[in-house]
Amino acid sequence: MSEIEARSVSVQRRFSGLLWNSSGESQFVNSASSVAVRAISGLTRVGILLAIARTYGPESFGKLSLVIAIVEILRMFSDFGIDTISIRKFTQTPTAERGELLKWILGSKLLLAVCFYGVAAGALFLLAKGSFEVFLGLIAGLSILFSSLLGAFTSYLQSFFSMSLIFSTTVASSAASVLFASAAIHMKASLLLVIAALPLADALNLILFCSKSDLRLRPRFDVLQTLSLLRESFPVGITSALVILYFRLDTLFVFKFSGAVALGLYSACFRVIEPALMIPSSFSTTAYAVLSAANPGNDSIARAIRIVLRTMWPAYAAIGGFALTALLASREFLERFFPMYLQAYPILMVLSLALVIRSANMGLTSIFNSRGMYSTITRIAAVNLSVNSMLALLLVPKYGAVGAALAALITEGLNTATQLWALAHQAHRARPSLVMRMVNSQR
């Protein structure tokens, strides 16, 4: 065994102790750390974007929101579901072999990130009305490269329930990003400089984490291995693409039918609730890891739902409190801190209700993913995208940004009903198999 391999095994054994000696308490700590990491990153991003909106005006913020939407869509395409299946693969891989698997995943993600950064450049060149928007997107698009590599490391840490190891580097990199953006905004610098704060946070986090931990950025490239990984992640990748299109197409509809100012108001509301969305997302990732490690493919749906509820109840409680606060005090909040967004009060209320339903949907989706039922999730996501697009075309021209929020709320309700129906159907199909196994065991 080489020195590098020996170090890899040593690191993985130390991480393995964190996982296999863990209890529900360590799972909660992992979820809390994951929530904190996502919340800090989300709050940093939201704070920078809202500061831009306050300083540069709603029209500029609306145009920037279009660029950010394109980058976020292509960033999701660059991941293509690899982060999701990586947690399952790491969990089901022997501890001593996870370091090698990490290298292959890093290589695959880097290749995809470079590819879709090029796609982003081409798309912006074709779609943007001016060179300023193109350069703005090229700078913001650098986050595709850095966030893709960070995603591979966080999937590795999730498999050991050890997200706390990346917490301090996230705090430091986010603080540096905020300081950079604050200085640039204070000097009234060009948006081209201010927006660099977003990829800067991911780049610093990656550098600091690799410097602090025993893990190193050593991607390994193999075309066949990458193609194999893509084949496995294809259903999840398609689903992720459909979901991000569902989340971001409303941006295009609002801009087309209501203009840049309305888009600025709508995007501001979405950015306000975005950090809250990280809470159920993080807890659902932990639920997915728990179900993948402890739940055999033939386990009951009822037990899987109980595991999700037991794992995600803090997230559901937090989201319920957030939604209640939004319904009761969002007008006062906007009047005091963001008076230019007071017109967006109805939008914020509707999106807060949609957030509650979306949180429940994340827990249900973790059950499907843990069982490898990616094609089912893909079909559900396709239905959601189609329904949301039709609703947006009907509601946005008449009600503007509020119509887009209503379309999201209705679609999330349909998503919940569809997932519950699919789980009930799966439980009904599994019941005869369970009876046959019981009969055979008694012979």
C-alpha positions, 0 to 999 in steps of 0.5 A: 500500500502506497503512502497516499493510500495508507493516509486515505485509509487512515482518514476514512477509518477516522470518519468511519468511527464518526458514522458507525459509532453514531446514534440519532444524536450524531445524525441530528448534529450532522443535519444541524451542521448541514443546515448551518452550512447551507443557511450560512451560504444561502444567507450570504448569497441572499444578503449580497443579492439584496444589497445589490438590489437596494443599491443598483435598483430593481431594474438592474436587479431584475436583469441580474436575476435573469443571469443568475437564473441561467447560471443556476439552471446550468449549475444543476445540469453540471451536477446531473444528479451525481451528488445525490447518487454519490451519497448512496454509493459512498454509504454502500462502499467499504470504508477503505475504498471510499477515497478512490471512489471520491477521486473518480467522482471529483474527476467526473464532476470537474469534467461536467462543470467545465463542459457546462461552463462552456454551455453557459458562455454559449447560451449567454452569447446567444440570449443576452442583449448586450456584452455586459450581461455576457460578462456578468454571466461569465463571472457568476458562472465560475461558481459552477466549477467550484460548487461542483467540486464542493458537492463531491466533498460534501457527499463524502462527508454526508455518508459519514454524517460528518458535515460539521467538518466543513462548517468552519471553512464555510463561515470563513469563506462566507465572511470573506465574500461578504466583506468583498461585496460590501467594499465593492458596493460601498465604492459603487463599483461595477456589478461585474466586480460585485458579482464576483463575490458569489464564486469567491465564496465557493472558491475560498471554501474549497481551498480552505477545506482542502487545506484544513482536512486530510482530503485533497483535491485529486480528481481522477479522470476516466471516460468509461468511469465517467460514462458509467457514473452518468448512466447511473445518475441519468434519471436523477439528473433528468429529475434535477434538470426538470426541478430547476427548470420548474423553479426558474422558468417563472423568472422568464415568464415574469420578465416576459409578461411583467418586465424587469421591475416586477422580476426584481420584486419577485426575485427578492421575495424568493431570495428572502425565503431561499435560506429557509428552504435549505433547512428541509433540504439538509434534513432530507439529505440526512434522511436519504442517507439514513434510509440508504444505509439502514433500509433494505429495498423491501422495507415497508413504506410505512417504516420509511415514512416514520424514519423521515418524520423522525429525522425531519421533524425539526425542519418541519417545525422550523418551516412552520414557524417561518411561514407563520411569521411571514403571514403575521409580520412580513409587512412590518418586516418589509416596511422597516428593512426593505421599503422598496419591496413593500409591493411584494408583500402578497408575493412573499405570503404566497411563496411562504405557503408554497415553502411549507408544502415543498418541505413536505415534498422533500421528505417524500422524495428522499424515500423514492431516492433511497429505493432507487426509484429515480424514474418515478421521481423523473415522471413526477417532476415532468408533470410538475414542470408541465403543470407549472408552465401551463399555470404560469402562462395562464396566471402571470399575464393576468396577475403578474408576479403574484400569478407566478407565486400562485402557480408555484403553490398549486404545483407544490400541492399537486406534487404532494398528492402525486408522491403520496399516491405513488408511495401508496401504489408502491406499498400495495404492490409490495404487500403480495410479495411480503405475503409470499415471503412469509408463506415460503418461510413457513414451509 
